[in-house]
Structure formats: C-alpha cells, structure tokens
Amino acid sequence: MSWRRPTYRTVDGERIDGAWCHVWRRSEWSEEYFVEDLVVFADGAVHCRERTDLAGLEKLLASGRISATRPDAPARSAEPPKSKWASRDSEPLTPDGFLLEVADLIEELSGRPTVVRRCHDAIERYQQEPTEPHRLALRDAYLAVPPHLRIYVLGDMDRQDRPLRILTTGIGEAVDGDGPVVTPELRQEALDYFHRGDEGVRREEEQRAVRYADDPAGAGRPAVVSHQVIYPRGWPEEPDLFVLRNDYPVEIAFAGETYASVLHGYWSLSVADVTDSRRIREAPSGREAHDLGGRAGRRADWPEVRLAVMAGLLRAKFTQHPELAEVLLSTGDARLSYTGSESPYWRDAPDNRGRNWIGRLLELTRSELAWQVSWPTAE
C-alpha cells in the first residue's frame, strides 16, 4: 500500500501526525465501490468517512464495506506458483495483511519501532550470538512483518528476503517447502550475506566521514526569520535584526554611486534609462524606489547580473557599517529566512515556493565578515 504524508489533526492544541492512502469503500445504497481516503493517526484513530480505530477497521474489512484492493480487479492466477522459493512475487495483499500494515504504521507515527526495525534488530542479535533462541526470535520478528511486505524487508531487489528465509528455516528442512535444504553451510552463507552488508555500511560510513569532514559537529542554531515590519514613527535607533532588511535606510557606496538603501541601489541599477535610474536613486524611501523601479524598463542583461548586484550591495552595506555587521554576525550559523512582499526569487515562502536568495546572500556576507574577523590580514 502506498501511504502519503504529511497530514495531521489537532487535539487540545497538540498535533497528531498521520498518513493516508486510498481504499475502496462500498456504497451504502448499492454494491458498487468507490475510492475513499483512509487516514491513520499516531494515536490509533482511523478515519474513512467515519472515525474508528483498529478494531473498527478490522470489522469494516471483514464485512467488505472497505477493501484494500480493487474488488473488481482481475484475480491472480488460481494456479499456485511452480516454486515458491523461485518466485519473485510478493504475497497478495489480504485484509489481515493490510490490518497488520496499518497497526505498524501507527507504531511508526507514534515514534515506536516498526516491525522492520525489530526484524533488523533481531538480525543483529543473531549475528552477534548465533544461538537457537536468537534464531527463533529472528523467525518471530520476520513473521511479524505483513506477508505482502516481507520481500522488501532487506531492501535487496536481487536477493529479496531469501537470506532471511534461509535463517528462519531449520537445519534439514527445505526453505519454503520447495527450496534448497538448509545445511550448516547454507546457513553460514546467509549469515555471511549480512556480515558483508555490515562491512559495506562500515566502509560507506568511513568514506562519508572523509567526504563530510568539514560538516559542523553539532546542530546549528535555529533559523532566524527576517520579517517585513513597518515603523510608522521611523526606524528604531538601536540596531536589531530589522537592519537586515533591504529597505533599511543606510548609505551604501557601490559601483561609483551612493545609494540610500539596498533597494535604492538594486532598482536604480536594474533599469535601462539613465533618467529612471536617477529618479529611483533619489526616491524618498526604499519602498518607493522599488515601486519606481518595478514600473521602469529593465536593462537587457539584468537576469544574468542581478544576483551579483544584490550580493555586491549586501557586501557593501555590511562592510561599510560595522554596527550593522555586528547584528548580522550575531546570528551565528543560523539559517536566515528572508520574508516579505518581494518576489519568491528573493524571499522565503511556504512549501519551498521561495528561493530565499536574499537570505542565502546574507549568510554568504556573514561568512565573509567572519573570515575578516578571524583573518584580518587576509585579502
């Protein structure tokens, strides 16, 4: 079953995470089935037109009111496979299997170990101490996985779950009844499969440690959000995070001119006409400069150079005004989220719809300032 997320509901102010999938629900007035959303939550609640729980879902599945598979879909061949061991097909999805899957999903949503996690833990215990009690515990953990999901437990498209089926079969017995007879050598080969996998993981972790050697050792600071704020009585005198805003009034010398804010410089440099450029540069505020620039004709190469211009203006702003640089440096290594009414190209926006280029360029400028503090003689 394909589960989609995220979804959630709120109970007494607490967020309850969930996931949902499509099922087929029988009409109350006919025998026809239609697609319906089945939503499962971390607290065990199940919604499918009506609110129920696992026990209620079991009754709905048993009665045929809900089906996990399309009821009128062509049935699988009635003939059993020639060899269960050789077959690469998963077990069919049954109501019991679907109920096990839903129960396991509730465990996952609530932050508890899933059947797959418990199965892998049992594999590790058996590898460390291959005793019969540990093998039987591994068999129980493997059989707890919903049958239609077992071939995916190891994430191996080639071997599927065959190494596990060997380990969970007793010595002298045929795997799946028609597969190879388990011998000590065959069982050791299955164990070696897992040892090789562990060795591969260890090597990958070593290589990752080298590739990511310059990553921060711990978690960074929480994101700092730069909100658009209007000050009807004028900007506060004491510098704070509002100085990160592009309309904050501070003189910036850049590209042979002096601008009253980043917005003045950006929009003045963006236009093709010299007269428009002067009018924008002389605008009473950054917002008015933005309005004038938005109505003027753009220079032909602006899409190619605008990012570099913005980067240069921000660099000039903070290097020319140490008191503003202190505010920017005070954000440490936090991600800077720049919000407001600018284009999504420049600002952050919900659902990853904004590219947040201003926030990213502020982070770059902050790093350059930190470099200058650490290596003041560096060019």
N, C-alpha and C positions, 0 to 999 in steps of 0.2 A: 504494500500500500504506500502511496506517495503522500507524505504529510507535508503541509505547508505551514509556514510560520513567518514572522511572529504574529500572534494575536493574544489578547488578554481581556480580562474583565476586572473591574474594581469592586472590592468588597470592604466596606468600612474603611475606605481610604487606602487599602492595601491592594497592590497589583497582583493578580493571579495569572501567571503565564499559561498559554495554551497553544494548541496546534490543531489544524483541521484538515480533513480530507473529504473526498466525495464518496457517498454511498448511494445505493438505490433504495428508495422508500416506496412502499406500496400505497396506492391511493386508497382513501377511506371509502370511496364510492365505486371502485372497480378493481379489477385485478391488474391494472396497469401499474408499471413502476416509473418513477421519475427520479432525476438526480437531485440529491439534497446534500447540504453541508453537515458533516458531523464534526463537532468541536469538542475537544477533550482538554480539561484544565488540570493544573497541578494538584488541586485539592480533591480530585476524583470526580468532579462534576462532568457530566456528558450532556451536550446539547444537540438535539436533532429535531427541531420544531418544538420539542418539549424538553424539559430538564429532567435528567435521570442520573443514574450512576452505573457502575459496572454491572451490578445485579440486574438493573433495569435494562441495560443494553443486552445482556445475555437473554432475557426474556423476549426482547424485540427481535433478536436474531433467530431465536428458536421458533418464534411464531411466523417468521417470514415477513414481518412488517418492514424490516430493514434487511438488506442484503449487501455484503461487502463486495460481491461480484455481480456483474450484469446478469440478471436472471434469464434473459433470452439469448445470451451469448452461446455460440456453438460449443457443445461439450467436448472435453478432451476425448481422445480415442478410448473406447471401453477396454481395449486390449492393454494388458499391463506391459511395461517396457520389457524388452528381451533381457536386459540386465540392469538391475537397479544400481549396481556398482558402476557400470559404464555410463549410465545416463547422466547427462549434464543438465537436466531439467530440475527445477525446484519442486518441492512438494506442492500440491494445489492449495490455494488459499481456501480454508474452511471457516465456518463460523467460530469454531473453537480456537483455531489459529489466530483469527482476527481479534478475538477477545483477549488472547494472551498478548498480542501486539499492543492493544490499547492499554492493558494493565502495565506493560513495560514502559510505554510512553509516559504514563502518569508518574512512574518512578523517575524517569529522566527529567521531566518537567519540574519535579519537586526536589531535584538535586541529589537523588539517591542513585546507587549503582544500578546499571541496566543488566539484563541477562547476559548481554555480550561482554560487558565489563567483568561480570562474575565468572564467566566462562574463561576469559583470558587470565584472570587471577588464579583460577584452578589449574590452568595450563602451567603457569609459572611455579605453582607449588609442586606440581608433579615433576617438572623439570629439575627442581632443586632436590626433591626427595621422591624418586620414582617407586613408591610403595603401592601395594594393592589398595589400601584405604584411600590414598590420594587419587589413584586411578578411578576408583568407583565414585569419588566425589567429583572428579572431572566428568565422568559419564553423566551424572545427575545434572551438573551445570550445563552440559551440552544439550541434553534432552529438554532442559527448561526453555531453550530458545524456541520460539514458534517454528514449527516444521518448515513453513514456506520461506523462512529466512535463514535456515541453517547453512545453506551453501555459500552465504555471504559473510559468515562469521569471521573468516580469516582474511577476507579482502583479497583473495588469490583467485584470479579468473581462470588460471590454468588448473591448479590442483583442487580448487574449491575447498570443501571441508573434508576431503578424503583422509588427510593425516589424522584428523580428529576421529573419524570413523574407525580408523585402524586402532588408535589408542583406546577407544571405548569398547572394543571387541575383545573377548577373552582369548587367551592362547588356545590354539587348536580349533577355533571357530572361524567360519567364513564370514568376512565382512559383508554386511547386507544380505547374507544368506547365499549370494551367488558370486561374491568377490573372492579375492585371494584369502587363503587360510592364514591366520595370524600366527607367526612364529616369533621367537625372541628377536631374531634378526630383523624381521619386518617391523616389529615394534620399535627397535632401536633406530631404524631408518626414519620412522615417523618422528621420534624424539630428535634425531639429528636435523630434521627439517626445521623444527622450532629453534634449535641451537643456532643454525645458520641464519635464521631470521633475526635472532637476538644479536648475533655478531654484526649483521648488516646494519641494524639500528645503531649499535655502538659506534661503528665506523662513520655512519652518517652524522651522529651527534658530535663526534670529534671534528669532522670536516666543517660542520655548521659552526662550531666554536671558533674555528680559524676564520671562516668567512665572515662571521659576525663579531669578530674580536673587538671592534670599536663600539659596539652597542652599549648603551648605559647599563650599568649593573643592576639598578633597581628601577622601580616605577617612577615615571616623571611626575611633575606637578599637574594638578587638574587643569583643564583648559581654561583660558582666560577669554571671556567674551567681551568684545568692544561694541557696546551698544550705541546706536544713534540717539543722542539726547539733545533736546532744545533747551537753551538757557535764555529765557525772555529778558532777564536783567543783566545779561552778559556772562562771559565765561568766568568761573571761579579763579581767584588769584593763586591759590595753592595748587601746583601741578598734581594731577592724578591721572588715572587711566584715560580720561577724556582727551588727553593730549595726543593719543594715538590716532584720533580721528583726522581725516584728510581736510576737513573744513576748519580745524583748529587754527586760529589766526596767529601766524608767526612768520616773520620774513625769511625767505629762502633765496639764496643766490644760486642760480643754476643756469647753465647754457648762456651766459652773458647777460642775463636779466635778473631782476629781483621780483619775487612774487610774494603776495600777502598770505598764501597758504598753498598746500599741495594741490588743492582743487584749482586754484588760480593758475598755477604753473601747468598742470596737466591739460586743462581745456584750452589754455592760450596756445600751447604748443601743438595742439591737435588740429587746429584749423588751417585752411589753405590761404585765407585772405589776411593780409597784414593789418588792415583796419579792424577786422573782427578780433584778431589776436590782441591788439591794444585795448579794445573795449573790454575784453574778458579780463585782461591783466589789471585793469582799473576798476573792476566791479567792486561794490561796497562789501560783499561777503563771499565766502566760498560757495554757498548755495546759489547765489546769483551768478557767479562765474560759471557754475555748472549749467544753469538754465541757458545762459547766453551761448555757451559752447555747444550745448546739445542742439541748438537751432541753426548753428552755422555750418558751412560746408567743411568736410574733413579733408585733410591732405591725403594724397593718394597712397602713400606708404604707411599710413597710420596703423593698420592691423599688424604690420611686421615690426614696428618700433615701439608701440605703446607700452609693452611690458618693460622694456629697457628704460623708457622715460619715467615710468612710475617708480621703478627701482632706484633710478638716479635721484629723483625728487625726495624719496623717503630717506635715502642715504644722506643727502644734503641737509635735510631737516634735522636729523638727529646728531649728525656730526658737528653742525654749526651751533647747536643749542645743547650744551652739556646737561642742563637741568631736565630737559626732555629725555635725553639719553638715559639718565638715571631711572626715570619711570619705566622706560622700555626694558632696561636691564633688570629691573626689579621683578619682572615676570618670569625670570629664571629660564627653565627649559620647557615651560608650558606651551601647549599648542595655542595659537592665537586665532580666535574665531572673530572675523570682522563682519558685523551685520549692518543692516540699514536698508536704504532705498536704492543703492547703486545696482548696476547690472549684476546678475548672478555670476558673471565672469569674475567680478571683483570681490563679491561678498560671499559669506556662508549662507546656506539655505537648507531647509529641512529635506530629508530623504536624498541627500547627496546631490541636490539640484544646483548647488552653488560651487564654483571652483575655488573661492576664497583666496584669490591671488593677492589681495592686499594683506590678509593675514599671513600668508606664506612669505611675502616680501618683507613684512615687518620682522618675521622670525629670522630671515636672512640678514637683515640690517642689525638685529640684536646680536647675532653670532659674530658679525664683523666688528661691532663695538666691543664685544667681549674679547675678541682677538687683540684688539688695540690695547685693551687694559692689561691683558696677560703678557703681550709682547709689544710694549710701547715703542720699541725701535724698529719694529717690522714695517716694511714698506708695502 
